[in-house]
Amino acid sequence: MGLGAAYLFYLFSRAKPTSRAGRYSRKVLSFSPFIAGLAALLLWFGGLGSIVGGSTIGFEVYIVIVLLLISLGMILRDRLTFRMALRNFVRRKTSMAIVILGLMIGTAMISGSLVTQDTFTELFTRGAYYGYGFADEVVYVRNVTSFAYMYFPASISPSLASQLASNPQAQPFLLGTTPEILDTVSMSDTNTGNVQSQVTLIGTYSNASKTLGDFHSTSGSVIPPNFGDTEAVINDRTARDLNATVGDSVVVYSAVPATFKIVGIALSDARGSFSGNDNIFVTINAAQQLTNHPGSINYIAITNIGGLRGSIQHSQVVGLAANQTLNSITPASVYKCKTDPSQTAGPASTLCAYSEKQNSVNSATTSAQSLSSFLIVLSTFVIVAGVVLIVNIFVMLAEERKSEMGMSRAVGMRRGQLTRMFLFEGSLYSAGAAFVGVFVGIAIAYVIVYVFATIIARFFPVNLSEVLASFTFTPESLFTAFTEGLLITYVTILFTSWRVSKLNIIRAIRNIPEPPQGVRTYTVLSLAGIVAIIIGALVFEQSYGAKSAVEALVGPSIIIFGAGLILSRFFLTAMHSR
């Protein structure tokens, strides 16, 4: 194929301009931008994508670069046409602003949907990250009936820590292990008399801040972790429920009641929000006395390197290594801990390490993506309307300059040059509209989040400011919105430019309207409608197996669109019969 293509190019290069080969060579040359784009796509999927990583953002950067290079090559080949397009672009600034505002609708909706997805992901996963804090893998055994954490000898924790530190797979990613006691207690404030039940008692050593993080007060200062056995730190949720302040005395009711002095109120961050509940933090000695389990613990937190969010990428390696260690140091039992990714996890009645933080984050991310996918499906209707608006805008621009284009064609401008002039002008409009639409989409996303938070706050105890504080966006989402909006606008303008260039010179000069479309055109549209109905039915059928709400919504939409194309054929026939 390479030799054949080279021979054809040799013939084209030596052919006379008036010969058949010369005419074909000019026709091939006119399709060179399309051929270059197709070759670039084949190059990416043929091997370049796997070399550079094959990520979505990498592919989008590649597409933008290819589109920029192809456009630059077309401009250098036809500078006069580009100058004419640039003059048309800048000579009417009011019209330019209106056109850009109309073209940016699709990009704005894409950007708003992606920013909303980033916000919902941040909102949903924040509770998962803060609920476990820096405890990436947790070791426990649950009671099969009450699901409470069962106590085991505290000597297991140092054995696990020493063997994990010497494990060649886990050691590079391990930050430390922390023995703890987690139990449920009731509390009362002796000063205010308020009582709060279902409070999580957390007992740790004073050096736990090295692996679990510091306590931070509402003013931002660090609360010293080395408090005594009769002192405690509570989080701000507990302080609000008890109306407690620093210096108050609280009575903790457990197996052995005890009184503690509050020496700090911790902010509900990665340390203070652990368990996502009302918390009271005491020393491990005090927790053992309260629960009447001296020399025992019921929870071990394993912390990985990477911080609060980046550490979960090591959960599988460290968790499997911890299970190998636990299988060797715990007494023989019927069930063994999972030591291979292909194995299924044993029952919770076995002392094992569980990657609960990663599982919680994945579940929250899936929920956020499902909600965002629903919003994206809803925005597709606006995107389709935006595409139709783009076509209408450029058709109106062509109608406005119809006489001018007819005279240009009459004095020698070729159809390809007219197509490129509209394409160059449309490219400038599409780039400006995509850039503006990205930032308009951020504003749309903020409105969506605000309305969502307002509705949720009416039915659930959710703070509106906390939801709005989760509003965020990533550079990847903004660039994705820019790329998709640019491509949608560019392809639509490419089709419209080709359609506009097929004008009749005499009608254009005399400004005579084009004749109406014939019945054959609508016959083709009706056939396309039949194909759309079949595709929509297949998509809707797939929604049952995949249990996807997106496909269940998209399928009927395609069917309705196809039905509209079919009905247009019959409406035209009825109009002609009259």
PyMOL commands that set and color helices and strands:
alter all, ss='L'
color gray80, all
select helices_A, chain A and resi 2-14+20-30+32-52+56-77+79-90+93-103+105-132+156-165+171-173+206-212+236-242+274-276+284-291+307-329+356-400+402-410+415-459+464-469+475-500+505-510+519-546+549-577
alter helices_A, ss='H'
color red, helices_A
select strands_A, chain A and resi 137-140+152-153+174-189+195-204+215-216+222-223+231-235+249-253+258-266+279-283+296-297+299-304+352-354
alter strands_A, ss='S'
color yellow, strands_A
deselect
rebuild
show_as cartoon
